Amino acid sequence: MIEEPWWEAARRQRLLLQSCTACGHPQHYPRALCTRCGSTELSWVEASGRGIVDSYTVVHRSPFPDHEAPYVVARVRLAEGPVLLTNLVGGLTWSCDEPVRLAWRDGLPVFAKERDGL
């Protein structure tokens, strides 16, 4: 599976991005080819873990009984360029363009406010 290296790294709390060796384009989610040039020559690089909130919403009614609401779902634009759909942790008060830093919850990447010093 194309995404297996990503999941293996996540188990070790490392966030990987694919990088095209032909044009240098970083991308997420894992794909079989570069979304910029179409090359199949892709490698894995570790993300810095820093980004900004691109957009977010507070979910007040969870679709799953074992997932406690409220929680924040957001698009985070990583410093490297790709956008991740993720959760924001550390409260419900956020703003777009707010700096965030990578954290981990239940084996998945989430993001917290940069100033929280995680």
C-alpha positions as CSV (number, residue, x, y, z in Angstrom):
1,M,0.0,0.0,0.0
2,I,1.2,3.4,-0.9
3,E,0.4,4.9,2.5
4,E,2.1,2.2,4.7
5,P,5.3,4.2,5.3
6,W,3.1,7.1,6.5
7,W,1.3,4.9,9.0
8,E,4.5,3.3,10.2
9,A,6.0,6.7,10.8
10,A,2.9,7.9,12.6
11,R,3.1,4.9,15.0
12,R,6.5,6.4,15.9
13,Q,5.0,9.9,16.2
14,R,6.7,11.2,13.0
15,L,4.8,13.1,10.4
16,L,5.9,12.3,6.9
17,L,5.2,14.0,3.6
18,Q,5.8,12.7,0.1
19,S,8.4,14.7,-1.9
20,C,8.8,14.4,-5.7
21,T,12.4,13.8,-6.6
22,A,11.8,15.2,-10.1
23,C,10.4,18.6,-9.2
24,G,10.7,18.8,-5.4
25,H,6.9,19.2,-4.8
26,P,5.8,18.1,-1.3
27,Q,2.4,16.5,-1.0
28,H,0.0,14.9,1.4
29,Y,-2.0,12.6,1.4
30,P,0.2,9.8,-0.1
31,R,-0.3,9.1,-3.8
32,A,1.2,7.0,-6.5
33,L,2.4,10.1,-8.5
34,C,3.3,13.7,-8.1
35,T,0.3,16.0,-8.2
36,R,2.4,18.7,-9.9
37,C,4.5,16.9,-12.6
38,G,3.1,13.4,-12.7
39,S,6.4,11.7,-11.8
40,T,6.3,8.4,-10.0
41,E,9.7,9.1,-8.3
42,L,8.5,10.0,-4.8
43,S,10.4,9.9,-1.5
44,W,9.4,10.5,2.1
45,V,10.5,13.5,4.1
46,E,9.8,14.4,7.7
47,A,7.6,17.5,8.2
48,S,8.7,20.3,10.5
49,G,5.4,20.0,12.5
50,R,4.7,23.7,12.1
51,G,1.8,25.2,10.3
52,I,-1.1,27.7,10.3
53,V,-4.8,27.2,10.7
54,D,-6.3,27.6,7.2
55,S,-9.9,27.0,8.2
56,Y,-11.8,25.4,11.1
57,T,-15.1,24.5,12.6
58,V,-16.3,23.5,16.1
59,V,-18.3,20.3,16.0
60,H,-20.9,20.3,18.7
61,R,-22.7,17.0,17.9
62,S,-20.5,14.1,17.3
63,P,-21.5,11.5,14.7
64,F,-20.1,8.8,16.9
65,P,-21.1,8.0,20.5
66,D,-17.6,7.3,21.6
67,H,-16.2,10.6,20.2
68,E,-16.9,13.3,22.8
69,A,-18.1,16.7,21.5
70,P,-17.3,19.6,21.2
71,Y,-14.1,19.3,19.2
72,V,-12.4,21.3,16.5
73,V,-11.8,20.0,12.9
74,A,-9.4,22.1,10.9
75,R,-7.4,22.5,7.7
76,V,-3.8,23.1,8.7
77,R,-1.4,24.4,6.1
78,L,2.0,23.0,6.9
79,A,5.1,25.1,6.7
80,E,6.1,22.8,3.8
81,G,2.9,23.7,1.8
82,P,0.6,20.7,2.0
83,V,-2.8,20.9,3.8
84,L,-3.9,18.4,6.4
85,L,-7.4,17.8,7.6
86,T,-6.9,17.3,11.3
87,N,-8.1,18.2,14.8
88,L,-7.0,21.2,16.9
89,V,-6.5,20.5,20.6
90,G,-6.2,22.8,23.6
91,G,-9.6,24.6,23.6
92,L,-12.3,25.8,21.3
93,T,-11.1,29.3,20.7
94,W,-9.2,29.6,17.4
95,S,-8.6,32.0,14.5
96,C,-7.5,31.5,10.9
97,D,-3.8,32.1,10.3
98,E,-3.0,31.1,13.9
99,P,0.3,29.3,14.2
100,V,0.1,25.7,15.3
101,R,2.5,23.0,16.2
102,L,2.2,19.2,15.8
103,A,1.0,17.1,18.7
104,W,-0.2,13.5,18.8
105,R,-3.4,11.9,20.1
106,D,-4.3,8.3,19.8
107,G,-1.6,7.7,17.3
108,L,-2.8,10.5,14.9
109,P,-1.3,13.9,14.2
110,V,-3.3,16.8,15.8
111,F,-2.2,20.4,16.2
112,A,-2.0,22.7,19.2
113,K,-1.5,26.5,19.5
114,E,2.2,27.4,18.9
115,R,2.3,29.4,22.1
116,D,1.3,26.3,24.2
117,G,4.8,25.1,23.7
118,L,4.1,21.4,23.0
